[in-house]
């Protein structure tokens, strides 16, 4: 587990936040275009539609995704704010694939 100083630095990192925002927006585009047979598609598509049409929802969703993702990411625990873009995207994808996490994010925005 990352120490609290590392977690605090990640939460305060503008660069990391912007990368999570970009990854969240791109994930929303992918979700809007995914097959309706994907598990939990209706809820995912509803959230994605809100993200691509409302900047407040997009930014708030990215913030929530970052907080949740940093809480369990072993890559973050190893690399701190130095995690690379593919790992940021992987964290976002994993968070949004979990129905309970997506419901929490959607409810908070």
C-alpha positions as CSV (number, residue, x, y, z in Angstrom):
1,X,0.0,0.0,0.0
2,X,1.3,3.5,-0.9
3,X,2.1,5.7,2.1
4,X,-0.2,8.6,2.9
5,X,2.3,11.2,1.6
6,X,2.2,9.4,-1.8
7,X,-1.6,9.3,-1.9
8,X,-1.8,12.9,-0.9
9,X,0.7,13.8,-3.7
10,X,-1.4,11.9,-6.2
11,X,-4.6,13.6,-5.1
12,X,-2.9,17.0,-5.5
13,X,-1.2,16.2,-8.8
14,X,-2.7,18.3,-11.6
15,X,-0.9,16.3,-14.2
16,X,-2.3,13.0,-12.9
17,X,-5.8,14.5,-12.7
18,X,-5.7,15.6,-16.3
19,X,-4.6,12.2,-17.4
20,X,-7.5,10.6,-15.5
21,X,-9.8,13.1,-17.1
22,X,-8.6,12.2,-20.6
23,X,-8.8,8.5,-19.9
24,X,-12.3,8.8,-18.5
25,X,-13.5,10.8,-21.5
26,X,-12.0,8.3,-23.9
27,X,-13.5,5.4,-22.0
28,X,-16.9,7.1,-22.2
29,X,-16.6,7.3,-26.0
30,X,-15.7,3.6,-26.1
31,X,-18.6,2.7,-23.8
32,X,-21.1,4.7,-26.0
33,X,-20.0,2.6,-29.0
34,X,-19.8,-0.8,-27.3
35,X,-22.2,-3.6,-28.1
36,X,-25.4,-3.8,-26.2
37,X,-24.4,-7.3,-25.2
38,X,-21.6,-6.1,-22.9
39,X,-22.4,-6.7,-19.3
40,X,-24.1,-3.8,-17.6
41,X,-24.3,-1.9,-20.9
42,X,-27.4,0.1,-20.2
43,X,-26.0,1.6,-17.0
44,X,-22.6,2.1,-18.6
45,X,-24.1,3.8,-21.7
46,X,-26.3,6.1,-19.6
47,X,-23.3,7.2,-17.6
48,X,-21.2,7.6,-20.8
49,X,-23.8,9.8,-22.4
50,X,-23.8,12.1,-19.4
51,X,-20.0,12.3,-19.5
52,X,-19.7,13.2,-23.2
53,X,-22.4,15.8,-23.0
54,X,-21.7,17.5,-19.7
55,X,-18.2,18.8,-18.6
56,X,-19.2,18.8,-14.9
57,X,-20.2,15.2,-15.0
58,X,-17.0,14.3,-17.0
59,X,-14.7,16.1,-14.5
60,X,-16.5,14.8,-11.4
61,X,-16.5,11.2,-12.8
62,X,-12.8,11.4,-13.6
63,X,-12.1,12.6,-10.0
64,X,-14.1,9.8,-8.5
65,X,-12.5,7.3,-10.9
66,X,-9.0,8.5,-9.9
67,X,-9.8,8.2,-6.1
68,X,-11.2,4.7,-6.4
69,X,-8.5,3.6,-8.8
70,X,-5.6,4.9,-6.6
71,X,-7.1,3.0,-3.7
72,X,-6.5,-0.4,-5.2
73,X,-3.9,0.0,-8.0
74,X,-0.7,-1.9,-7.4
75,X,0.9,0.1,-10.2
76,X,0.2,3.3,-8.2
77,X,1.5,1.6,-5.0
78,X,4.8,0.9,-6.9
79,X,5.2,4.0,-9.1
80,X,3.2,6.8,-7.3
81,X,2.3,9.7,-9.6
82,X,4.8,8.3,-12.1
83,X,2.3,5.8,-13.4
84,X,2.3,5.8,-17.1
85,X,-0.6,6.6,-19.4
86,X,-1.5,3.0,-20.3
87,X,-1.8,2.2,-16.6
88,X,-4.0,5.2,-16.0
89,X,-6.2,4.0,-18.8
90,X,-6.2,0.5,-17.4
91,X,-7.2,1.8,-14.0
92,X,-10.1,3.7,-15.5
93,X,-11.3,0.7,-17.6
94,X,-11.2,-1.5,-14.5
95,X,-13.1,0.9,-12.3
96,X,-15.8,1.4,-15.0
97,X,-16.1,-2.3,-15.6
98,X,-17.1,-2.9,-12.0
99,X,-20.9,-2.4,-11.7
100,X,-20.8,-1.3,-8.0
101,X,-18.0,1.2,-8.7
102,X,-19.8,2.6,-11.7
103,X,-23.0,3.0,-9.7
104,X,-21.1,4.9,-7.0
105,X,-19.5,7.2,-9.6
106,X,-22.8,7.8,-11.4
107,X,-24.6,8.5,-8.2
108,X,-22.0,11.1,-7.1
109,X,-22.1,13.3,-10.2
